[in-house]
Amino acid sequence: MVENIETPGAFDAAVQGVDVVVHMASPLPGAQGTIGKDNETGILLPARDGTVNMLNSAVKSPSVKRVVLTSSSTAVVDFTVPLNEP
């Protein structure tokens, strides 16, 4: 379990001794830390920073042979735009 994906080195212990890392974590709208923030600062930047931190940790671990990245529709949805607008 990684408490804060935005913290550099947060994944270091989690990736030790594993062959494959499957990265599925990303902030969700309305989750702690996203409320009151715009889409970029609440969702996009934390998702980017968390992914970069995971990759940096994986590259330091000699056991990691594969990394699987997943995403979510949250990565491309701007919740400040009404749903009926293009």
Long-range contacts (C-beta under 8 A, 24 or more apart in sequence): 5-46, 5-49, 5-50, 5-53, 5-54, 6-46, 6-49, 6-50, 6-53, 7-53, 8-53, 8-56, 9-53, 9-56, 9-57, 10-50, 10-53, 10-57, 11-53, 11-54, 11-56, 11-57, 11-58, 12-57, 12-60, 12-61, 14-57, 15-54, 15-57, 15-58, 15-60, 15-61, 15-63, 15-64, 16-61, 16-63, 17-61, 17-63, 18-61, 18-63, 18-64, 19-63, 19-64, 19-65, 19-66, 20-64, 20-65, 20-66, 20-67, 20-68, 21-54, 21-58, 21-64, 21-66, 21-67, 21-68, 22-68, 22-70, 23-51, 23-54, 23-67, 23-68, 23-69, 23-70, 24-70, 25-50, 25-54, 26-50, 26-71, 26-72, 26-74, 26-75, 27-74, 28-72, 28-74, 29-74, 29-79, 38-80, 39-77, 39-78, 39-79, 39-80, 43-74, 43-75, 44-75, 47-74, 47-75
